[in-house]
Amino acid sequence: MNAENNLKSRFISIYSNLPIDLRSEIIIIVNNTPLTWNIAYNEIINDTKLSKEILKELNEKGII
């Protein structure tokens, strides 16, 4: 498993265990744009360019 897939798996594992109410809270700001758990999940699941940056930032900040 490569590093990106590992980060993706870690994110999905954390996301799936979050209470639904918390998923709409902002977890990170990327490119001056606040992102919620739900937005991050959609970007990561769809493997967008932004998803790579989200995963990198979440990992560096120790969130995942």
PDB file of N, CA, C and O in Angstrom:
ATOM      1  N   MET A   1       0.858  -1.180   0.000  1.00  0.00           N
ATOM      2  CA  MET A   1       0.000   0.000   0.000  1.00  0.00           C
ATOM      3  C   MET A   1       0.897   1.234   0.000  1.00  0.00           C
ATOM      4  O   MET A   1       1.799   1.348   0.830  1.00  0.00           O
ATOM      5  N   ASN A   2       0.654   2.153  -0.924  1.00  0.00           N
ATOM      6  CA  ASN A   2       1.493   3.349  -0.961  1.00  0.00           C
ATOM      7  C   ASN A   2       1.062   4.349   0.107  1.00  0.00           C
ATOM      8  O   ASN A   2       0.012   4.195   0.731  1.00  0.00           O
ATOM      9  N   ALA A   3       1.881   5.367   0.306  1.00  0.00           N
ATOM     10  CA  ALA A   3       1.647   6.338   1.378  1.00  0.00           C
ATOM     11  C   ALA A   3       0.301   7.057   1.214  1.00  0.00           C
ATOM     12  O   ALA A   3      -0.411   7.276   2.195  1.00  0.00           O
ATOM     13  N   GLU A   4      -0.042   7.420  -0.021  1.00  0.00           N
ATOM     14  CA  GLU A   4      -1.299   8.139  -0.235  1.00  0.00           C
ATOM     15  C   GLU A   4      -2.506   7.265   0.099  1.00  0.00           C
ATOM     16  O   GLU A   4      -3.459   7.736   0.720  1.00  0.00           O
ATOM     17  N   ASN A   5      -2.472   6.006  -0.306  1.00  0.00           N
ATOM     18  CA  ASN A   5      -3.569   5.096   0.018  1.00  0.00           C
ATOM     19  C   ASN A   5      -3.665   4.861   1.518  1.00  0.00           C
ATOM     20  O   ASN A   5      -4.759   4.703   2.059  1.00  0.00           O
ATOM     21  N   ASN A   6      -2.513   4.838   2.192  1.00  0.00           N
ATOM     22  CA  ASN A   6      -2.503   4.675   3.635  1.00  0.00           C
ATOM     23  C   ASN A   6      -3.183   5.874   4.306  1.00  0.00           C
ATOM     24  O   ASN A   6      -3.996   5.699   5.214  1.00  0.00           O
ATOM     25  N   LEU A   7      -2.853   7.085   3.862  1.00  0.00           N
ATOM     26  CA  LEU A   7      -3.483   8.286   4.406  1.00  0.00           C
ATOM     27  C   LEU A   7      -4.982   8.290   4.121  1.00  0.00           C
ATOM     28  O   LEU A   7      -5.787   8.659   4.976  1.00  0.00           O
ATOM     29  N   LYS A   8      -5.342   7.881   2.922  1.00  0.00           N
ATOM     30  CA  LYS A   8      -6.752   7.825   2.541  1.00  0.00           C
ATOM     31  C   LYS A   8      -7.504   6.842   3.441  1.00  0.00           C
ATOM     32  O   LYS A   8      -8.602   7.144   3.907  1.00  0.00           O
ATOM     33  N   SER A   9      -6.926   5.689   3.681  1.00  0.00           N
ATOM     34  CA  SER A   9      -7.542   4.687   4.556  1.00  0.00           C
ATOM     35  C   SER A   9      -7.691   5.200   5.979  1.00  0.00           C
ATOM     36  O   SER A   9      -8.716   4.983   6.625  1.00  0.00           O
ATOM     37  N   ARG A  10      -6.659   5.884   6.460  1.00  0.00           N
ATOM     38  CA  ARG A  10      -6.721   6.446   7.811  1.00  0.00           C
ATOM     39  C   ARG A  10      -7.819   7.499   7.911  1.00  0.00           C
ATOM     40  O   ARG A  10      -8.566   7.532   8.889  1.00  0.00           O
ATOM     41  N   PHE A  11      -7.916   8.365   6.892  1.00  0.00           N
ATOM     42  CA  PHE A  11      -8.958   9.387   6.893  1.00  0.00           C
ATOM     43  C   PHE A  11     -10.343   8.735   6.918  1.00  0.00           C
ATOM     44  O   PHE A  11     -11.189   9.111   7.730  1.00  0.00           O
ATOM     45  N   ILE A  12     -10.575   7.773   6.045  1.00  0.00           N
ATOM     46  CA  ILE A  12     -11.890   7.129   5.954  1.00  0.00           C
ATOM     47  C   ILE A  12     -12.240   6.424   7.256  1.00  0.00           C
ATOM     48  O   ILE A  12     -13.397   6.438   7.679  1.00  0.00           O
ATOM     49  N   SER A  13     -11.261   5.812   7.889  1.00  0.00           N
ATOM     50  CA  SER A  13     -11.494   5.143   9.161  1.00  0.00           C
ATOM     51  C   SER A  13     -11.923   6.150  10.236  1.00  0.00           C
ATOM     52  O   SER A  13     -12.867   5.897  10.985  1.00  0.00           O
ATOM     53  N   ILE A  14     -11.236   7.274  10.306  1.00  0.00           N
ATOM     54  CA  ILE A  14     -11.594   8.310  11.283  1.00  0.00           C
ATOM     55  C   ILE A  14     -12.954   8.903  10.949  1.00  0.00           C
ATOM     56  O   ILE A  14     -13.799   9.063  11.830  1.00  0.00           O
ATOM     57  N   TYR A  15     -13.165   9.228   9.689  1.00  0.00           N
ATOM     58  CA  TYR A  15     -14.430   9.832   9.250  1.00  0.00           C
ATOM     59  C   TYR A  15     -15.614   8.919   9.578  1.00  0.00           C
ATOM     60  O   TYR A  15     -16.642   9.386  10.068  1.00  0.00           O
ATOM     61  N   SER A  16     -15.474   7.646   9.315  1.00  0.00           N
ATOM     62  CA  SER A  16     -16.594   6.726   9.528  1.00  0.00           C
ATOM     63  C   SER A  16     -16.947   6.554  11.007  1.00  0.00           C
ATOM     64  O   SER A  16     -18.057   6.137  11.339  1.00  0.00           O
ATOM     65  N   ASN A  17     -16.007   6.874  11.886  1.00  0.00           N
ATOM     66  CA  ASN A  17     -16.271   6.765  13.321  1.00  0.00           C
ATOM     67  C   ASN A  17     -16.690   8.092  13.962  1.00  0.00           C
ATOM     68  O   ASN A  17     -16.974   8.140  15.158  1.00  0.00           O
ATOM     69  N   LEU A  18     -16.729   9.159  13.174  1.00  0.00           N
ATOM     70  CA  LEU A  18     -17.156  10.456  13.698  1.00  0.00           C
ATOM     71  C   LEU A  18     -18.671  10.491  13.862  1.00  0.00           C
ATOM     72  O   LEU A  18     -19.401   9.949  13.033  1.00  0.00           O
ATOM     73  N   PRO A  19     -19.138  11.123  14.920  1.00  0.00           N
ATOM     74  CA  PRO A  19     -20.585  11.355  15.012  1.00  0.00           C
ATOM     75  C   PRO A  19     -21.030  12.225  13.827  1.00  0.00           C
ATOM     76  O   PRO A  19     -20.299  13.122  13.406  1.00  0.00           O
ATOM     77  N   ILE A  20     -22.191  11.966  13.311  1.00  0.00           N
ATOM     78  CA  ILE A  20     -22.683  12.664  12.125  1.00  0.00           C
ATOM     79  C   ILE A  20     -22.700  14.175  12.342  1.00  0.00           C
ATOM     80  O   ILE A  20     -22.405  14.928  11.415  1.00  0.00           O
ATOM     81  N   ASP A  21     -23.037  14.631  13.541  1.00  0.00           N
ATOM     82  CA  ASP A  21     -23.078  16.071  13.822  1.00  0.00           C
ATOM     83  C   ASP A  21     -21.722  16.742  13.637  1.00  0.00           C
ATOM     84  O   ASP A  21     -21.666  17.910  13.253  1.00  0.00           O
ATOM     85  N   LEU A  22     -20.636  16.032  13.900  1.00  0.00           N
ATOM     86  CA  LEU A  22     -19.298  16.614  13.789  1.00  0.00           C
ATOM     87  C   LEU A  22     -18.803  16.693  12.349  1.00  0.00           C
ATOM     88  O   LEU A  22     -17.867  17.440  12.064  1.00  0.00           O
ATOM     89  N   ARG A  23     -19.390  15.963  11.468  1.00  0.00           N
ATOM     90  CA  ARG A  23     -18.915  15.917  10.082  1.00  0.00           C
ATOM     91  C   ARG A  23     -19.102  17.227   9.333  1.00  0.00           C
ATOM     92  O   ARG A  23     -18.485  17.438   8.289  1.00  0.00           O
ATOM     93  N   SER A  24     -19.941  18.103   9.850  1.00  0.00           N
ATOM     94  CA  SER A  24     -20.145  19.393   9.186  1.00  0.00           C
ATOM     95  C   SER A  24     -19.245  20.487   9.773  1.00  0.00           C
ATOM     96  O   SER A  24     -19.341  21.649   9.378  1.00  0.00           O
ATOM     97  N   GLU A  25     -18.371  20.113  10.715  1.00  0.00           N
ATOM     98  CA  GLU A  25     -17.452  21.087  11.303  1.00  0.00           C
ATOM     99  C   GLU A  25     -16.191  21.240  10.461  1.00  0.00           C
ATOM    100  O   GLU A  25     -15.737  20.293   9.819  1.00  0.00           O
ATOM    101  N   ILE A  26     -15.640  22.433  10.474  1.00  0.00           N
ATOM    102  CA  ILE A  26     -14.408  22.725   9.735  1.00  0.00           C
ATOM    103  C   ILE A  26     -13.240  22.011  10.417  1.00  0.00           C
ATOM    104  O   ILE A  26     -13.077  22.081  11.636  1.00  0.00           O
ATOM    105  N   ILE A  27     -12.428  21.320   9.604  1.00  0.00           N
ATOM    106  CA  ILE A  27     -11.260  20.639  10.166  1.00  0.00           C
ATOM    107  C   ILE A  27      -9.948  21.207   9.674  1.00  0.00           C
ATOM    108  O   ILE A  27      -8.912  21.036  10.317  1.00  0.00           O
ATOM    109  N   ILE A  28      -9.984  21.884   8.538  1.00  0.00           N
ATOM    110  CA  ILE A  28      -8.727  22.362   7.960  1.00  0.00           C
ATOM    111  C   ILE A  28      -9.014  23.494   6.984  1.00  0.00           C
ATOM    112  O   ILE A  28     -10.106  23.589   6.423  1.00  0.00           O
ATOM    113  N   ILE A  29      -8.028  24.340   6.794  1.00  0.00           N
ATOM    114  CA  ILE A  29      -8.125  25.399   5.784  1.00  0.00           C
ATOM    115  C   ILE A  29      -7.049  25.134   4.739  1.00  0.00           C
ATOM    116  O   ILE A  29      -5.861  25.068   5.056  1.00  0.00           O
ATOM    117  N   VAL A  30      -7.479  24.984   3.496  1.00  0.00           N
ATOM    118  CA  VAL A  30      -6.560  24.733   2.382  1.00  0.00           C
ATOM    119  C   VAL A  30      -6.790  25.817   1.340  1.00  0.00           C
ATOM    120  O   VAL A  30      -7.924  26.052   0.922  1.00  0.00           O
ATOM    121  N   ASN A  31      -5.725  26.469   0.926  1.00  0.00           N
ATOM    122  CA  ASN A  31      -5.817  27.561  -0.055  1.00  0.00           C
ATOM    123  C   ASN A  31      -6.819  28.627   0.386  1.00  0.00           C
ATOM    124  O   ASN A  31      -7.621  29.112  -0.412  1.00  0.00           O
ATOM    125  N   ASN A  32      -6.758  28.978   1.665  1.00  0.00           N
ATOM    126  CA  ASN A  32      -7.649  29.986   2.253  1.00  0.00           C
ATOM    127  C   ASN A  32      -9.127  29.605   2.200  1.00  0.00           C
ATOM    128  O   ASN A  32      -9.998  30.468   2.307  1.00  0.00           O
ATOM    129  N   THR A  33      -9.408  28.313   2.036  1.00  0.00           N
ATOM    130  CA  THR A  33     -10.785  27.831   2.007  1.00  0.00           C
ATOM    131  C   THR A  33     -11.007  26.864   3.163  1.00  0.00           C
ATOM    132  O   THR A  33     -10.336  25.835   3.241  1.00  0.00           O
ATOM    133  N   PRO A  34     -11.942  27.177   4.065  1.00  0.00           N
ATOM    134  CA  PRO A  34     -12.234  26.246   5.155  1.00  0.00           C
ATOM    135  C   PRO A  34     -12.960  25.006   4.623  1.00  0.00           C
ATOM    136  O   PRO A  34     -13.893  25.109   3.827  1.00  0.00           O
ATOM    137  N   LEU A  35     -12.514  23.844   5.077  1.00  0.00           N
ATOM    138  CA  LEU A  35     -13.108  22.583   4.630  1.00  0.00           C
ATOM    139  C   LEU A  35     -13.646  21.803   5.819  1.00  0.00           C
ATOM    140  O   LEU A  35     -12.990  21.687   6.854  1.00  0.00           O
ATOM    141  N   THR A  36     -14.844  21.273   5.654  1.00  0.00           N
ATOM    142  CA  THR A  36     -15.437  20.428   6.687  1.00  0.00           C
ATOM    143  C   THR A  36     -15.025  18.979   6.443  1.00  0.00           C
ATOM    144  O   THR A  36     -14.441  18.647   5.411  1.00  0.00           O
ATOM    145  N   TRP A  37     -15.336  18.136   7.403  1.00  0.00           N
ATOM    146  CA  TRP A  37     -15.087  16.704   7.225  1.00  0.00           C
ATOM    147  C   TRP A  37     -15.811  16.197   5.982  1.00  0.00           C
ATOM    148  O   TRP A  37     -15.254  15.416   5.211  1.00  0.00           O
ATOM    149  N   ASN A  38     -17.066  16.646   5.784  1.00  0.00           N
ATOM    150  CA  ASN A  38     -17.857  16.186   4.629  1.00  0.00           C
ATOM    151  C   ASN A  38     -17.233  16.592   3.302  1.00  0.00           C
ATOM    152  O   ASN A  38     -17.167  15.788   2.373  1.00  0.00           O
ATOM    153  N   ILE A  39     -16.776  17.830   3.211  1.00  0.00           N
ATOM    154  CA  ILE A  39     -16.146  18.292   1.970  1.00  0.00           C
ATOM    155  C   ILE A  39     -14.859  17.516   1.722  1.00  0.00           C
ATOM    156  O   ILE A  39     -14.598  17.071   0.604  1.00  0.00           O
ATOM    157  N   ALA A  40     -14.053  17.357   2.777  1.00  0.00           N
ATOM    158  CA  ALA A  40     -12.800  16.609   2.651  1.00  0.00           C
ATOM    159  C   ALA A  40     -13.087  15.179   2.199  1.00  0.00           C
ATOM    160  O   ALA A  40     -12.392  14.648   1.333  1.00  0.00           O
ATOM    161  N   TYR A  41     -14.102  14.561   2.779  1.00  0.00           N
ATOM    162  CA  TYR A  41     -14.470  13.187   2.408  1.00  0.00           C
ATOM    163  C   TYR A  41     -14.819  13.111   0.918  1.00  0.00           C
ATOM    164  O   TYR A  41     -14.337  12.223   0.214  1.00  0.00           O
ATOM    165  N   ASN A  42     -15.641  14.023   0.442  1.00  0.00           N
ATOM    166  CA  ASN A  42     -16.038  14.012  -0.977  1.00  0.00           C
ATOM    167  C   ASN A  42     -14.835  14.195  -1.896  1.00  0.00           C
ATOM    168  O   ASN A  42     -14.728  13.521  -2.920  1.00  0.00           O
ATOM    169  N   GLU A  43     -13.937  15.096  -1.538  1.00  0.00           N
ATOM    170  CA  GLU A  43     -12.739  15.317  -2.346  1.00  0.00           C
ATOM    171  C   GLU A  43     -11.863  14.057  -2.357  1.00  0.00           C
ATOM    172  O   GLU A  43     -11.366  13.647  -3.406  1.00  0.00           O
ATOM    173  N   ILE A  44     -11.683  13.460  -1.195  1.00  0.00           N
ATOM    174  CA  ILE A  44     -10.804  12.287  -1.069  1.00  0.00           C
ATOM    175  C   ILE A  44     -11.395  11.074  -1.783  1.00  0.00           C
ATOM    176  O   ILE A  44     -10.676  10.360  -2.482  1.00  0.00           O
ATOM    177  N   ILE A  45     -12.678  10.836  -1.620  1.00  0.00           N
ATOM    178  CA  ILE A  45     -13.336   9.703  -2.280  1.00  0.00           C
ATOM    179  C   ILE A  45     -13.266   9.843  -3.799  1.00  0.00           C
ATOM    180  O   ILE A  45     -13.113   8.850  -4.511  1.00  0.00           O
ATOM    181  N   ASN A  46     -13.379  11.081  -4.295  1.00  0.00           N
ATOM    182  CA  ASN A  46     -13.343  11.326  -5.741  1.00  0.00           C
ATOM    183  C   ASN A  46     -11.927  11.523  -6.269  1.00  0.00           C
ATOM    184  O   ASN A  46     -11.729  11.782  -7.456  1.00  0.00           O
ATOM    185  N   ASP A  47     -10.946  11.397  -5.380  1.00  0.00           N
ATOM    186  CA  ASP A  47      -9.529  11.443  -5.747  1.00  0.00           C
ATOM    187  C   ASP A  47      -9.180  12.682  -6.586  1.00  0.00           C
ATOM    188  O   ASP A  47      -8.532  12.586  -7.628  1.00  0.00           O
ATOM    189  N   THR A  48      -9.624  13.835  -6.103  1.00  0.00           N
ATOM    190  CA  THR A  48      -9.347  15.089  -6.805  1.00  0.00           C
ATOM    191  C   THR A  48      -7.928  15.566  -6.504  1.00  0.00           C
ATOM    192  O   THR A  48      -7.247  15.032  -5.629  1.00  0.00           O
ATOM    193  N   LYS A  49      -7.497  16.587  -7.253  1.00  0.00           N
ATOM    194  CA  LYS A  49      -6.184  17.187  -6.973  1.00  0.00           C
ATOM    195  C   LYS A  49      -6.147  17.733  -5.554  1.00  0.00           C
ATOM    196  O   LYS A  49      -5.149  17.596  -4.847  1.00  0.00           O
ATOM    197  N   LEU A  50      -7.240  18.350  -5.150  1.00  0.00           N
ATOM    198  CA  LEU A  50      -7.322  18.925  -3.811  1.00  0.00           C
ATOM    199  C   LEU A  50      -7.196  17.852  -2.729  1.00  0.00           C
ATOM    200  O   LEU A  50      -6.688  18.126  -1.642  1.00  0.00           O
ATOM    201  N   SER A  51      -7.652  16.643  -3.016  1.00  0.00           N
ATOM    202  CA  SER A  51      -7.593  15.571  -2.010  1.00  0.00           C
ATOM    203  C   SER A  51      -6.167  15.285  -1.565  1.00  0.00           C
ATOM    204  O   SER A  51      -5.931  14.989  -0.394  1.00  0.00           O
ATOM    205  N   LYS A  52      -5.226  15.367  -2.474  1.00  0.00           N
ATOM    206  CA  LYS A  52      -3.822  15.118  -2.128  1.00  0.00           C
ATOM    207  C   LYS A  52      -3.314  16.161  -1.138  1.00  0.00           C
ATOM    208  O   LYS A  52      -2.593  15.841  -0.194  1.00  0.00           O
ATOM    209  N   GLU A  53      -3.697  17.398  -1.367  1.00  0.00           N
ATOM    210  CA  GLU A  53      -3.293  18.485  -0.466  1.00  0.00           C
ATOM    211  C   GLU A  53      -3.988  18.349   0.895  1.00  0.00           C
ATOM    212  O   GLU A  53      -3.380  18.591   1.938  1.00  0.00           O
ATOM    213  N   ILE A  54      -5.260  17.962   0.870  1.00  0.00           N
ATOM    214  CA  ILE A  54      -6.005  17.763   2.114  1.00  0.00           C
ATOM    215  C   ILE A  54      -5.337  16.684   2.950  1.00  0.00           C
ATOM    216  O   ILE A  54      -5.088  16.880   4.140  1.00  0.00           O
ATOM    217  N   LEU A  55      -5.046  15.544   2.332  1.00  0.00           N
ATOM    218  CA  LEU A  55      -4.418  14.439   3.060  1.00  0.00           C
ATOM    219  C   LEU A  55      -3.059  14.842   3.618  1.00  0.00           C
ATOM    220  O   LEU A  55      -2.724  14.502   4.753  1.00  0.00           O
ATOM    221  N   LYS A  56      -2.283  15.561   2.827  1.00  0.00           N
ATOM    222  CA  LYS A  56      -0.957  16.010   3.270  1.00  0.00           C
ATOM    223  C   LYS A  56      -1.088  16.908   4.491  1.00  0.00           C
ATOM    224  O   LYS A  56      -0.384  16.711   5.481  1.00  0.00           O
ATOM    225  N   GLU A  57      -1.977  17.888   4.433  1.00  0.00           N
ATOM    226  CA  GLU A  57      -2.163  18.830   5.539  1.00  0.00           C
ATOM    227  C   GLU A  57      -2.693  18.129   6.793  1.00  0.00           C
ATOM    228  O   GLU A  57      -2.216  18.387   7.899  1.00  0.00           O
ATOM    229  N   LEU A  58      -3.677  17.246   6.620  1.00  0.00           N
ATOM    230  CA  LEU A  58      -4.231  16.535   7.771  1.00  0.00           C
ATOM    231  C   LEU A  58      -3.171  15.655   8.438  1.00  0.00           C
ATOM    232  O   LEU A  58      -3.130  15.537   9.663  1.00  0.00           O
ATOM    233  N   ASN A  59      -2.330  15.052   7.633  1.00  0.00           N
ATOM    234  CA  ASN A  59      -1.253  14.227   8.175  1.00  0.00           C
ATOM    235  C   ASN A  59      -0.225  15.084   8.916  1.00  0.00           C
ATOM    236  O   ASN A  59       0.184  14.743  10.025  1.00  0.00           O
ATOM    237  N   GLU A  60       0.190  16.185   8.311  1.00  0.00           N
ATOM    238  CA  GLU A  60       1.178  17.062   8.941  1.00  0.00           C
ATOM    239  C   GLU A  60       0.688  17.650  10.249  1.00  0.00           C
ATOM    240  O   GLU A  60       1.482  17.891  11.158  1.00  0.00           O
ATOM    241  N   LYS A  61      -0.618  17.883  10.353  1.00  0.00           N
ATOM    242  CA  LYS A  61      -1.177  18.451  11.561  1.00  0.00           C
ATOM    243  C   LYS A  61      -1.552  17.376  12.596  1.00  0.00           C
ATOM    244  O   LYS A  61      -2.038  17.692  13.682  1.00  0.00           O
ATOM    245  N   GLY A  62      -1.320  16.114  12.244  1.00  0.00           N
ATOM    246  CA  GLY A  62      -1.580  15.017  13.175  1.00  0.00           C
ATOM    247  C   GLY A  62      -3.045  14.673  13.345  1.00  0.00           C
ATOM    248  O   GLY A  62      -3.423  14.018  14.316  1.00  0.00           O
ATOM    249  N   ILE A  63      -3.871  15.110  12.408  1.00  0.00           N
ATOM    250  CA  ILE A  63      -5.311  14.809  12.494  1.00  0.00           C
ATOM    251  C   ILE A  63      -5.591  13.379  12.042  1.00  0.00           C
ATOM    252  O   ILE A  63      -6.488  12.712  12.557  1.00  0.00           O
ATOM    253  N   ILE A  64      -4.801  12.923  11.063  1.00  0.00           N
ATOM    254  CA  ILE A  64      -4.931  11.529  10.617  1.00  0.00           C
ATOM    255  C   ILE A  64      -3.593  10.831  10.765  1.00  0.00           C
ATOM    256  O   ILE A  64      -3.476   9.648  10.447  1.00  0.00           O
TER     257      ILE A  64
END
